[in-house]
Amino acid sequence: MSQKETLKKVIRYIRKYGFFLVCSLVLAAVTVALTLYVPILVGDAIDQIIGPGDVDFAEIRAILWKIGIAVLITMAAQWIMNVCNNKITYCVVRDIRDEAFQKIQSLPLSYIDSHSYGEVVSRVIADVDQFADGLLMGFTQLFTGVITILGTLLFMVSVNVGITLVVVLITPVSLLVAAFIAKRTYEMFKLQSETRGEQTALVEEILGSQKVVQAFGYEKDAQERFDEINERLRSCSLRGIFFSSITNPATRFVNSLVYAGVGITGAVFAIRGGISVGQLSCFLSYANQYTKPFNEISGVVTELQNALACAGRIFELMEEKPQVPDADDAVVLQEADGSVQMEDVYFSYVPDQKLIEGFDLSVKPGQRVAIVGPTGCGKTTLINLLMRFYDVNSGTIRVSGHDIRKIVRNSLRANYGMVLQETWLRQGTIRENIVMGKPDATEDEVIQAAKASHAHSFIKRLPNGYDTVIGEDGGSLSQGQKQLLCIARVMLCLPPMLILDEATSSIDTRTELRIQKAFSNMMTGRTSFIVAHRLSTIQEADVILVMKDGHIIEQGDHEELLKKNGFYATLYNSQFAV
């Protein structure tokens, strides 16, 4: 995304707070006007000192009162202006973060799967923080600086046109230098932001897998990967800082030329009687005030380059194509009857790599369908298609006679209860995690669901029972305990269809047998899809689908498949071979 496009989007967000922006500009103008008015008063005071014994103290006293009032008003205006600038900045940042988070919720699962979590987090957190810093500095110093430059020129013109002309002729040199440097600074800061996101992704990856890293002695390789990224970050940061650091000295040099030009020209005019000593003093003060904003603006421009580079990455995320919206004629699936049909389904994650081809399946209401097969055969992909996390490339999937592309997504997924091998728990109490799918559940319902999942016993041993607060992703709970809570969550909701994807993989054998019995009771009258590697857990399934390379190669119940002595029999016997 170009810098110009990014700037346009930033302005669009700022427009919402036009009132505060106008207030900030007005107050900046007041601050500058009073700041520029003070040197005139000081010059007038100097002109009241004519010579020894010839000083108009009364007039000087009156001028000092004016200076004091001007300073007080300036202080108040600056304070209110900063309040307005803070309001604009952090409201804009809040809006961008909200919109970015909403965007993440609407992104297709394919985007989440193809980007590291750390890189996405870096955009929403770190990049937005950098953008906020640059925006705040821009509001605080840029407006005031520009108005100061313009106001100073007007005041100088009112005093002496000739000297003002000298200032105007030297000014473009400073602008050209700043523009030259700013262009290169933006490129470096953009690369810096991208590399920072890459670094964040790596740190999150390693921290999330620290046990595996240490178990396999991967620390040295991880360190080498981090050092390589860190070195690239150092290089681009150093170049960005180098270009940004030469801005201030360059503008200061030009500013010194302006001050020298004013001093020499003003002295000539004063000697010839063109201006008074007080006016020369006023002019020299204006020269300082005129050049000072250039130094500040040069620093602001550098920060703005960084801010815009970060904003560009955020807007790139926010402009990603969302998941296909629900069709206009989409129906709300109230209570599914449990029938599922898949007709000539084709799907692949990557166009060149075929996965599921010509897949057909008909599931009657209340059937228990087990899906088995070697790793990578398409079991989990089938679940993703049923839940419509991905849309089929071609073919049709029907639930209760409706094409799932013509069903509102939330209503479709509400009819499924899903327990995955990968557990997810939110930060909060045990009770809050269980009632996630049914917030209005009673205490008795929660306890009964926990007992059915055999989670009640370990919950009661926790410090505060069901009110025990757990951290993100379960905190100190074991993997098996976290999985039991996820099972309890589903048992509380009791939706018309169930998906169990290695739902008991982290649970001990004794507890698994008890849960399987609870599952059997729960699945009565409900359509169930069971993905399992342990074939002993699916012997009671009505239909067992044996998948290989995206196709159903065998189909039937446990006894039928054993009699066929095919691929399923081989898998089963391999698990129970003595």
C-alpha positions in Angstrom: 0.0 0.0 0.0 1.4 3.4 -1.0 2.1 6.2 1.5 -0.5 8.4 -0.2 -3.3 5.7 0.0 -2.4 5.1 3.7 -2.6 8.8 4.5 -6.0 9.1 2.8 -7.3 6.3 5.0 -5.9 7.9 8.2 -7.6 11.1 7.3 -10.9 9.2 6.9 -10.7 8.0 10.5 -9.7 11.5 11.7 -12.7 13.1 10.1 -15.0 11.5 12.7 -13.5 13.8 15.3 -13.7 17.0 13.2 -14.9 19.1 16.2 -11.8 18.2 18.2 -9.6 18.7 15.2 -11.0 22.2 14.6 -10.6 23.1 18.3 -7.0 21.9 18.1 -6.3 24.0 15.0 -7.9 27.1 16.5 -6.1 26.7 19.8 -2.8 26.2 17.9 -3.4 29.4 16.0 -4.2 31.2 19.3 -1.0 29.8 20.8 1.1 30.8 17.8 -0.4 34.3 17.6 0.2 35.1 21.2 3.7 33.6 21.0 4.5 35.8 18.1 2.9 38.8 19.8 5.2 38.6 22.7 8.4 39.6 20.7 6.6 42.7 19.5 5.8 43.6 23.1 9.4 42.9 24.0 10.6 45.1 21.1 8.2 47.9 22.2 9.6 47.6 25.7 13.2 48.0 24.4 12.2 51.0 22.4 11.1 52.6 25.7 14.7 52.6 26.9 16.0 55.6 25.0 19.1 56.3 27.0 20.5 56.9 30.5 17.8 58.4 32.7 15.4 58.4 29.8 13.3 55.3 30.5 9.5 55.2 30.5 8.9 52.7 33.4 5.1 53.2 33.3 4.9 52.1 29.7 7.3 49.2 30.4 5.2 48.1 33.4 2.0 48.1 31.2 3.8 46.1 28.5 5.0 43.5 31.1 1.3 43.1 32.2 0.4 42.4 28.6 3.2 39.8 28.3 2.0 38.1 31.5 -1.6 37.8 30.3 -0.4 36.5 26.9 1.7 33.8 28.6 -1.2 32.7 30.8 -3.6 32.4 27.8 -0.9 30.6 25.8 -0.5 28.0 28.6 -4.2 27.4 28.9 -4.6 27.1 25.1 -1.7 24.6 24.8 -3.1 22.5 27.6 -6.6 22.3 26.0 -5.0 21.7 22.6 -3.1 18.7 24.0 -6.3 17.3 25.5 -8.0 17.6 22.1 -5.0 16.0 20.4 -5.0 13.1 22.8 -8.7 12.6 22.3 -8.3 12.5 18.5 -5.3 10.1 18.6 -6.6 7.5 21.0 -10.1 7.5 19.6 -8.7 6.9 16.1 -6.4 4.2 17.5 -9.4 2.6 19.3 -11.5 2.7 16.1 -8.7 1.1 14.1 -8.1 -1.6 16.6 -11.8 -2.4 16.9 -12.1 -2.6 13.1 -9.0 -4.7 12.8 -10.2 -7.2 15.4 -13.7 -7.3 13.7 -11.9 -8.0 10.5 -10.0 -10.9 12.0 -13.3 -12.4 13.1 -14.6 -12.2 9.5 -11.4 -13.4 7.7 -11.7 -16.9 6.1 -9.9 -19.7 8.0 -7.6 -20.0 5.0 -6.0 -16.6 5.8 -5.5 -17.6 9.5 -4.0 -20.9 8.5 -1.6 -19.3 6.1 -0.3 -16.5 8.4 1.5 -16.9 11.7 -0.4 -15.7 14.8 2.5 -13.6 15.9 2.6 -11.7 12.6 -1.1 -10.9 12.9 -0.7 -9.9 16.6 2.2 -7.7 15.7 0.0 -5.7 13.3 -2.9 -5.2 15.7 -0.8 -4.4 18.8 2.8 -3.2 18.0 2.1 -1.5 14.7 -1.0 0.3 16.1 1.1 1.5 19.1 3.8 2.9 16.8 1.1 4.6 14.7 -0.4 6.2 17.8 3.0 7.6 18.9 3.5 9.1 15.4 0.0 10.5 15.2 0.1 12.1 18.6 3.4 13.8 17.8 2.0 14.9 14.4 -1.0 16.6 16.0 1.0 18.1 18.8 3.9 19.6 16.8 3.0 19.5 13.1 -0.1 21.8 13.3 1.7 24.2 15.7 4.8 24.2 13.6 3.1 25.0 10.3 1.0 27.7 11.8 4.1 29.2 13.5 5.9 29.4 10.2 3.0 31.0 8.4 2.2 33.4 11.3 5.9 34.4 11.7 6.1 35.3 8.0 3.0 37.5 8.3 4.4 39.3 11.4 7.7 39.7 9.7 6.1 41.1 6.5 4.2 43.6 8.7 7.6 44.8 10.2 9.9 44.7 7.1 9.3 43.2 3.7 13.0 43.2 2.6 14.2 41.1 5.5 11.2 38.8 5.1 12.2 38.2 1.5 15.6 37.0 2.6 13.9 34.4 4.8 11.5 33.2 2.1 14.4 32.7 -0.4 16.4 30.5 1.9 13.4 28.4 3.2 13.0 26.1 0.1 16.5 24.6 0.7 15.2 23.2 4.1 12.1 21.8 2.5 14.0 20.0 -0.3 16.4 18.4 2.2 13.6 17.2 4.4 11.6 15.8 1.4 14.7 13.9 0.1 15.4 12.3 3.4 11.7 11.5 4.2 11.3 9.4 1.1 14.1 7.1 2.1 13.1 7.0 5.7 9.6 5.7 4.9 11.0 2.7 2.9 13.3 1.8 5.8 10.6 2.1 8.4 8.2 0.0 6.4 10.8 -2.8 6.1 11.5 -2.4 9.9 7.8 -2.9 10.7 7.6 -6.0 8.5 10.7 -7.5 10.1 9.4 -6.7 13.6 6.3 -8.7 12.7 8.4 -11.6 11.6 10.4 -11.5 14.8 7.2 -11.5 16.9 5.9 -14.5 15.0 9.1 -16.4 15.7 9.1 -15.6 19.5 5.5 -16.7 19.8 6.2 -19.9 17.9 9.2 -20.8 20.1 7.6 -19.8 23.4 4.4 -21.9 22.6 6.6 -24.9 21.9 9.3 -24.5 24.5 8.9 -28.1 25.8 9.4 -29.6 22.3 12.3 -27.2 21.6 14.1 -28.3 24.8 13.2 -32.0 24.3 14.8 -32.1 20.8 17.7 -29.8 21.5 16.5 -27.2 19.1 17.7 -24.2 21.2 20.7 -23.5 19.0 18.8 -23.6 15.8 16.1 -21.4 17.3 18.7 -19.0 18.4 20.3 -18.9 14.9 16.9 -18.2 13.4 16.2 -15.4 15.9 19.7 -13.9 15.4 19.2 -13.9 11.6 15.9 -12.0 11.9 17.3 -9.8 14.6 20.3 -8.9 12.4 18.0 -7.9 9.6 15.9 -5.8 12.0 19.1 -4.1 13.3 20.2 -3.4 9.7 17.0 -1.8 8.5 16.4 0.0 11.8 19.9 1.4 11.7 19.4 2.6 8.1 16.0 4.1 9.0 17.5 5.9 12.0 20.5 7.1 10.0 18.3 8.8 7.4 16.0 10.2 10.1 18.9 11.4 12.2 20.5 13.5 9.5 17.2 15.4 9.0 17.6 17.6 12.1 21.3 18.6 11.5 20.5 19.4 7.8 17.5 21.6 8.8 19.5 23.2 11.6 22.2 24.2 9.1 19.7 25.8 6.8 18.1 27.5 9.9 21.5 29.0 10.8 21.7 30.4 7.3 18.3 32.0 7.8 19.3 33.5 11.2 22.6 34.8 9.8 20.8 36.3 6.8 18.2 38.1 9.0 21.0 39.3 11.3 23.2 40.8 8.6 20.3 42.2 6.5 18.6 43.6 9.7 21.8 45.2 10.9 22.2 47.0 7.5 18.6 48.2 7.7 19.1 49.4 11.3 22.3 51.3 10.4 20.5 53.1 7.6 17.6 53.9 9.9 15.2 51.5 8.2 14.2 49.8 11.4 14.7 50.5 15.1 16.8 48.4 17.5 13.7 47.1 19.0 12.4 46.0 15.6 15.7 44.3 14.9 15.5 42.5 18.2 11.9 41.5 17.3 13.1 40.2 13.9 15.9 38.1 15.4 13.4 36.6 17.8 11.1 35.8 14.8 14.0 34.2 13.0 14.5 31.8 15.9 10.7 31.1 16.1 10.5 30.7 12.3 13.4 28.2 12.1 12.5 26.2 15.3 9.4 24.6 13.7 11.5 23.2 10.9 13.6 21.3 13.4 10.5 20.0 15.1 8.7 19.2 11.8 11.8 17.3 10.6 11.5 15.1 13.7 7.7 14.8 13.3 8.1 13.8 9.6 10.4 11.0 10.7 7.9 9.7 13.2 5.1 10.1 10.7 7.0 8.0 8.2 7.2 5.3 10.8 3.6 5.8 11.8 2.4 5.6 8.2 4.5 2.5 7.5 2.8 0.8 10.5 -0.6 2.0 9.5 -0.1 0.6 6.0 0.4 -2.9 7.5 -2.7 -2.5 9.6 -4.8 -1.4 6.6 -3.4 -4.3 4.5 -4.9 -6.6 7.1 -8.2 -4.7 7.2 -8.4 -4.9 3.4 -8.0 -8.6 3.1 -11.0 -10.3 1.5 -13.4 -11.5 4.2 -15.1 -14.8 4.1 -17.9 -15.2 1.6 -20.9 -13.5 3.2 -24.1 -15.3 3.8 -26.4 -15.4 0.8 -29.2 -13.0 0.6 -31.7 -15.8 0.6 -29.9 -17.8 3.3 -32.1 -19.5 5.8 -31.7 -19.7 9.6 -31.4 -23.4 10.5 -33.5 -23.6 13.7 -33.3 -27.3 14.6 -31.5 -29.7 12.2 -33.0 -33.1 11.7 -29.5 -34.6 11.5 -29.6 -35.6 7.8 -26.4 -34.8 5.9 -25.7 -35.4 2.2 -22.4 -34.8 0.3 -22.7 -35.0 -3.4 -19.7 -35.1 -5.8 -17.6 -32.9 -3.5 -14.2 -31.7 -4.7 -11.9 -29.7 -2.4 -8.2 -28.9 -2.1 -6.3 -26.3 0.0 -3.9 -25.7 -2.8 -5.1 -25.9 -6.4 -2.2 -28.0 -7.6 -2.5 -30.5 -4.7 -5.6 -32.6 -5.0 -7.2 -33.8 -1.7 -10.9 -34.7 -1.8 -12.3 -35.7 -5.2 -15.8 -37.0 -6.1 -16.8 -37.5 -2.5 -20.3 -38.8 -1.9 -21.9 -39.5 1.5 -25.4 -39.9 2.8 -26.1 -39.8 6.6 -29.5 -40.5 8.0 -30.8 -38.7 11.1 -29.4 -40.2 14.3 -26.6 -42.2 12.7 -23.2 -42.5 14.2 -20.6 -42.0 11.5 -17.0 -42.9 12.3 -14.2 -41.6 10.0 -10.9 -43.4 10.0 -7.9 -43.5 7.8 -4.2 -42.7 7.7 -2.8 -39.2 8.4 -3.5 -36.7 5.6 -6.3 -38.7 4.1 -8.8 -35.8 4.6 -10.6 -36.7 7.9 -10.2 -33.3 9.5 -10.8 -31.6 6.1 -14.2 -33.3 6.0 -15.0 -31.8 9.3 -13.9 -28.3 8.1 -16.3 -28.7 5.2 -19.2 -29.8 7.3 -18.8 -26.8 9.6 -18.2 -24.6 6.6 -14.9 -23.4 7.8 -14.0 -23.9 4.1 -16.3 -23.9 1.1 -16.2 -26.8 -1.4 -14.5 -26.2 -4.7 -17.4 -28.0 -6.4 -20.3 -30.2 -5.4 -22.9 -29.8 -2.7 -23.2 -30.4 1.0 -26.8 -30.5 2.4 -27.9 -30.4 6.0 -31.6 -31.1 6.6 -32.1 -30.7 2.9 -30.6 -27.3 2.7 -27.4 -26.5 0.8 -25.1 -25.2 3.6 -24.1 -22.3 1.3 -27.7 -21.2 1.6 -27.7 -21.5 5.5 -26.6 -18.7 7.8 -23.2 -19.7 9.1 -23.9 -19.1 12.8 -27.1 -21.1 12.7 -25.4 -24.0 10.9 -22.6 -24.1 13.5 -25.0 -23.7 16.4 -26.5 -27.1 15.4 -23.1 -28.8 15.8 -21.4 -29.6 19.1 -17.7 -30.0 18.5 -14.9 -31.5 20.7 -11.5 -31.3 19.1 -8.1 -32.7 20.0 -6.9 -29.2 20.3 -8.7 -27.6 23.3 -9.5 -24.0 23.8 -10.4 -22.3 27.0 -10.8 -18.6 27.7 -9.5 -16.7 30.7 -12.2 -16.8 33.4 -13.8 -19.2 35.8 -14.4 -22.9 35.2 -18.1 -22.2 35.2 -17.8 -19.5 32.5 -15.8 -21.9 30.3 -18.5 -24.6 30.6 -21.5 -22.4 30.0 -19.9 -20.7 26.9 -22.4 -22.4 24.6 -25.4 -22.0 27.0 -25.0 -18.8 29.1 -28.4 -19.2 30.8 -27.6 -22.7 32.1 -28.6 -23.3 35.8 -26.1 -24.5 38.4 -27.6 -28.0 38.4 -27.2 -28.2 34.6 -23.6 -27.2 34.8 -22.9 -29.8 37.6 -24.7 -32.6 35.7 -22.7 -31.8 32.5 -19.5 -31.8 34.5 -20.4 -35.2 36.1 -21.3 -36.7 32.7 -17.9 -35.7 31.4 -16.2 -36.9 34.6 -14.8 -33.4 35.2 -16.7 -32.8 38.4 -14.3 -34.6 40.7 -11.2 -32.6 39.7 -13.2 -29.3 39.6 -14.2 -29.8 43.2 -10.5 -30.3 44.2 -9.6 -26.9 42.8 -9.2 -24.0 45.3 -12.6 -22.4 44.5 -14.4 -25.2 42.7 -16.4 -24.0 39.8 -15.4 -20.4 40.6 -11.7 -21.1 40.2 -10.2 -18.6 37.7 -8.0 -20.2 35.1 -5.6 -18.3 32.8 -5.4 -18.2 29.1 -5.7 -21.7 27.5 -6.4 -23.4 30.8 -3.4 -22.2 32.8 -2.1 -25.0 35.1 -4.7 -27.6 34.1 -3.4 -30.7 32.4 -4.3 -31.4 28.7 -6.7 -34.1 29.8 -8.5 -31.8 32.3 -8.8 -29.2 29.6 -10.3 -31.7 27.2 -12.8 -32.8 29.9 -14.0 -29.2 30.3 -14.5 -29.0 26.5 -16.5 -32.2 26.6 -18.6 -30.8 29.5 -19.2 -27.7 27.4 -20.8 -29.8 24.6 -22.7 -32.1 27.0 -24.3 -29.0 28.4 -25.5 -27.7 25.0 -26.7 -31.0 23.6 -27.0 -29.8 19.9 -28.7 -32.1 17.3 -25.4 -33.0 15.7 -22.0 -33.8 17.2 -18.5 -33.8 15.8 -15.8 -35.6 17.9 -12.4 -35.2 16.5 -10.0 -37.3 18.6 -12.1 -36.0 21.6 -10.5 -38.4 24.1 -6.9 -38.4 22.8 -5.5 -36.8 26.0 -7.5 -38.8 28.5 -6.5 -41.9 30.4 -8.0 -45.2 29.3 -10.2 -45.7 32.4 -11.7 -42.3 32.1 -12.0 -42.7 28.4 -14.2 -45.8 28.8 -16.5 -43.9 31.1 -16.7 -40.9 28.7 -17.4 -43.3 25.8 -20.4 -44.5 27.7 -21.5 -40.9 28.4 -21.0 -40.2 24.7 -23.1 -43.2 23.7 -26.0 -41.8 25.8 -25.5 -38.3 24.5 -25.4 -39.5 20.8 -28.7 -41.4 21.1 -31.0 -39.8 18.5 -28.2 -37.4 17.4 -26.2 -37.5 14.2 -22.6 -37.9 15.2 -19.3 -37.7 13.2 -16.4 -39.4 15.0 -12.8 -39.0 13.9 -10.6 -41.5 15.7 -7.3 -43.2 15.5 -8.0 -45.7 18.3 -10.4 -48.0 16.5 -11.6 -49.6 19.7 -13.6 -46.4 20.4 -15.8 -46.6 17.2 -16.9 -50.3 17.2 -20.5 -49.3 18.0 -20.7 -46.8 15.1 -23.6 -47.3 12.6 -21.3 -46.5 9.7 -17.6 -46.5 9.5 -16.0 -44.6 6.6 -12.5 -45.7 5.7 -10.8 -42.8 3.9 -7.6 -42.9 1.8 -6.2 -40.1 -0.4 -9.5 -38.1 -0.2 -11.8 -41.0 -1.2 -14.0 -43.5 0.7 -12.5 -46.8 -0.1 -14.6 -48.9 2.4 -17.9 -48.4 4.1 -19.9 -50.4 6.6 -20.2 -51.3 10.3 -17.3 -52.8 12.3 -18.3 -56.5 11.7 -18.9 -56.0 8.0 -15.5 -54.3 7.5 -13.6 -57.0 9.4 -15.3 -59.7 7.3 -14.1 -57.9 4.1 -10.5 -58.3 5.4 -9.5 -55.1 3.6 -7.8 -51.8 4.6 -9.9 -51.4 7.8 -9.2 -54.9 8.9 -5.5 -54.2 8.4 -5.7 -51.0 10.5 -7.7 -52.7 13.2 -5.5 -55.8 13.5 -2.3 -53.6 13.5 -3.5 -51.9 16.7 -4.3 -55.2 18.5 -1.5 -57.4 17.2 0.2 -59.4 19.8 
